[in-house]
Amino acid sequence: MVMDNRLIESKQMMPLNAAKIVRMAVARITYEDDEFRTYSCSITELAEFLNVSRNNLYHDIRWMCDVLERSCVFVSTDDPQKPWNRLQWIDNANYDGKGTLTLQLSKDVEPYLLGLRKCYTQYRLRNIVDFSSFYAIRLYEMLIHQINLMDYNRSETVSYTVSEMRVLLFCEEKFLRFADFRRKVLNVAVREINEKSDIYITMSLIKKGKEYQKVIFDIRVNKDPENRNSPIHSIVSKRKPMLNDKNTYE
């Protein structure tokens, strides 16, 4: 799955399963596509992909179509007068009543998903599909994006200010007590990424006075052999040899 870096650096918030369905549609784009096709899947396939009950999905699918059509992403404009540009993810989400969901990605996001030759981030859909937190998806994408930008040696250290983290995770007005933000957003995302993805991260917090100012992530490649074919392993293998470590490839 490939996205322009501007999408990775955007503000996003949507229900977890809607986020997964959007990314499923994005993963079906091929390098040769010069326009969005219509993407279809059966309710049976979708229930398996989302790891939910097929009966529950049949019950909720029309509501999910409505959610998908209202899901949006806010891309930075670098214009102080209008700092964020609101884009729709999905132009049309339709359930035919016979067991098939059809999706059409929005023209809004075409420049960020078609014909990408540089400034993009790539990862395998399987590395986020088991997440039970939308924040885990977003943090994973943010960190994979940073790995793509840096020279990879033994590990990577990525830092964000707390305010940057709140913006990118759409938590400017949520979990205003840092203790809540840490417990319900950061800790959950870190745990899920470590347990279910192809990277392993440790998180450190930097305090100035009584306030936490910065979040630092140390990133390593998860050693699970299933990750040998992941894009992040390809990045690592092309760069400086990594030292042996229990959380990295030997």
ZICOR-V761126 format. One record per backbone hydrogen bond with DSSP energy under -0.5 kcal/mol. CO is the residue of the C=O (numbers start at 1). NH is the residue of the N-H. If there is no record, write none. Layout:
co:CO nh:NH
co:CO nh:NH
This chain:
co:1 nh:123
co:3 nh:121
co:4 nh:7
co:4 nh:8
co:5 nh:9
co:7 nh:10
co:11 nh:74
co:15 nh:19
co:16 nh:20
co:17 nh:21
co:18 nh:22
co:19 nh:23
co:20 nh:24
co:21 nh:25
co:22 nh:26
co:23 nh:27
co:24 nh:28
co:25 nh:28
co:26 nh:29
co:30 nh:33
co:37 nh:105
co:39 nh:103
co:41 nh:101
co:42 nh:46
co:43 nh:47
co:44 nh:48
co:45 nh:49
co:46 nh:50
co:47 nh:51
co:47 nh:52
co:53 nh:57
co:54 nh:58
co:55 nh:59
co:56 nh:60
co:57 nh:61
co:60 nh:64
co:61 nh:65
co:62 nh:66
co:63 nh:67
co:64 nh:68
co:65 nh:69
co:66 nh:70
co:67 nh:70
co:67 nh:71
co:68 nh:71
co:68 nh:90
co:71 nh:89
co:71 nh:90
co:72 nh:13
co:73 nh:75
co:73 nh:87
co:74 nh:11
co:75 nh:85
co:78 nh:80
co:79 nh:82
co:83 nh:77
co:83 nh:78
co:84 nh:86
co:85 nh:75
co:87 nh:73
co:89 nh:106
co:92 nh:104
co:94 nh:96
co:94 nh:102
co:99 nh:43
co:100 nh:96
co:101 nh:41
co:102 nh:94
co:103 nh:39
co:104 nh:91
co:104 nh:92
co:106 nh:109
co:107 nh:110
co:109 nh:112
co:110 nh:113
co:110 nh:114
co:112 nh:4
co:119 nh:5
co:121 nh:3
co:124 nh:127
co:125 nh:128
co:125 nh:129
co:128 nh:131
co:133 nh:136
co:133 nh:137
co:134 nh:138
co:135 nh:139
co:136 nh:140
co:137 nh:141
co:138 nh:142
co:139 nh:143
co:140 nh:144
co:141 nh:145
co:142 nh:146
co:143 nh:147
co:144 nh:148
co:145 nh:149
co:146 nh:150
co:147 nh:150
co:151 nh:153
co:155 nh:153
co:156 nh:158
co:156 nh:219
co:158 nh:217
co:160 nh:215
co:161 nh:165
co:162 nh:166
co:163 nh:167
co:164 nh:168
co:165 nh:169
co:166 nh:171
co:167 nh:170
co:168 nh:12
co:171 nh:174
co:177 nh:180
co:177 nh:181
co:178 nh:182
co:179 nh:183
co:180 nh:184
co:181 nh:185
co:181 nh:186
co:182 nh:187
co:185 nh:189
co:186 nh:190
co:187 nh:191
co:188 nh:192
co:189 nh:193
co:190 nh:194
co:191 nh:195
co:192 nh:196
co:193 nh:197
co:198 nh:222
co:200 nh:220
co:202 nh:218
co:204 nh:216
co:205 nh:207
co:206 nh:213
co:206 nh:214
co:208 nh:211
co:211 nh:208
co:213 nh:162
co:214 nh:206
co:215 nh:160
co:216 nh:204
co:217 nh:158
co:217 nh:219
co:218 nh:202
co:219 nh:156
co:220 nh:200
co:224 nh:227
co:225 nh:228
co:226 nh:229
co:227 nh:230
co:230 nh:233
co:230 nh:234
co:231 nh:235
co:232 nh:236
co:233 nh:237
co:234 nh:238
co:235 nh:238
co:236 nh:239
co:245 nh:248
